[in-house]
């Protein structure tokens, strides 16, 4: 049996990457792999429902040293201190489950994979030069780099061309039967119709405040839809401020983090995601699995899922988003559901897990290498 360690920034924050990792580890062959997970940043938001054979290790904390360095200082200046303390050397494969921090914790000279969940164009900004150099250095010690969408793949090749030959594209997969089954549970929130839904962290990258502008335009077109936010984050106050400015407090509902989002998503009419950057949104995959139309910016995965704009609409401006929402609200439900079902079948979980196991077995079967590049 092969031992695999997944290294993730946080496994307790309740986000899409965490949910995806849970789906992966719960469906990998338990007779082939002994799987462990370790997180760098611990939260108290969600305990992921992993199978009994999955080992969730204690999270990484600062190593006690006479100098009393913080964990962040140790990570960026002496990562080997954290690696030696928390990352055992007896695994057959190490998988960093996103870019930057998890990749910095991959032990050198091991068989490993960097799994990237968003495009990395943010590293092209001037204030990210140091992080880009660190990521470049970390990639020299990586055997394969998984990109989860066309946009993720292109961003990696644009910013790190010397590592282009390592990039392997594996689209995210989704447990269709599991999502449909969970959607039949009793919802914790009853939606007022027509209902627009945002599901995810209320963070700047996902730009949830922009949806308030879009809802205002929808109302101006004569459709008094309700907008529901499922999630929590630092943008909540900005959402409240803008909804009060536009006098939309009766139509915008902040539902907070929900452990059971699918019964809520099942009730909505349109899912809306206007992120500035995404790798391959699990929210859009889940909405398509439930036959829900979506409106999204041209982030990773959106075009692949849209089914020629029949299951979803790809937009650039707020006005386009409002028009798309109004048009989708007027479409026949059966036609949308059919288009979404046709699209989502390509991302079936069985095929997805097969690709992952093939990659893992290939990397573990190769001779390990190490090119030492200092941060």
Secondary structure as GFF3:
##gff-version 3
##sequence-region A 1 375
A	DSSP	beta_strand	2	8	.	.	.	ID=ss1
A	DSSP	alpha_helix	16	27	.	.	.	ID=ss2
A	DSSP	beta_strand	33	39	.	.	.	ID=ss3
A	DSSP	beta_strand	55	56	.	.	.	ID=ss4
A	DSSP	alpha_helix	71	77	.	.	.	ID=ss5
A	DSSP	alpha_helix	79	86	.	.	.	ID=ss6
A	DSSP	beta_strand	93	96	.	.	.	ID=ss7
A	DSSP	alpha_helix	101	104	.	.	.	ID=ss8
A	DSSP	beta_strand	112	116	.	.	.	ID=ss9
A	DSSP	three_ten_helix	121	124	.	.	.	ID=ss10
A	DSSP	three_ten_helix	126	128	.	.	.	ID=ss11
A	DSSP	alpha_helix	129	139	.	.	.	ID=ss12
A	DSSP	beta_strand	144	147	.	.	.	ID=ss13
A	DSSP	alpha_helix	150	159	.	.	.	ID=ss14
A	DSSP	three_ten_helix	161	166	.	.	.	ID=ss15
A	DSSP	beta_strand	167	169	.	.	.	ID=ss16
A	DSSP	alpha_helix	176	182	.	.	.	ID=ss17
A	DSSP	beta_strand	195	199	.	.	.	ID=ss18
A	DSSP	three_ten_helix	204	206	.	.	.	ID=ss19
A	DSSP	alpha_helix	210	220	.	.	.	ID=ss20
A	DSSP	beta_strand	226	230	.	.	.	ID=ss21
A	DSSP	alpha_helix	236	245	.	.	.	ID=ss22
A	DSSP	beta_strand	252	256	.	.	.	ID=ss23
A	DSSP	alpha_helix	262	265	.	.	.	ID=ss24
A	DSSP	beta_strand	270	273	.	.	.	ID=ss25
A	DSSP	alpha_helix	282	289	.	.	.	ID=ss26
A	DSSP	beta_strand	293	297	.	.	.	ID=ss27
A	DSSP	alpha_helix	302	305	.	.	.	ID=ss28
A	DSSP	beta_strand	312	315	.	.	.	ID=ss29
A	DSSP	alpha_helix	318	329	.	.	.	ID=ss30
A	DSSP	alpha_helix	333	344	.	.	.	ID=ss31
A	DSSP	three_ten_helix	345	347	.	.	.	ID=ss32
A	DSSP	alpha_helix	349	364	.	.	.	ID=ss33
###
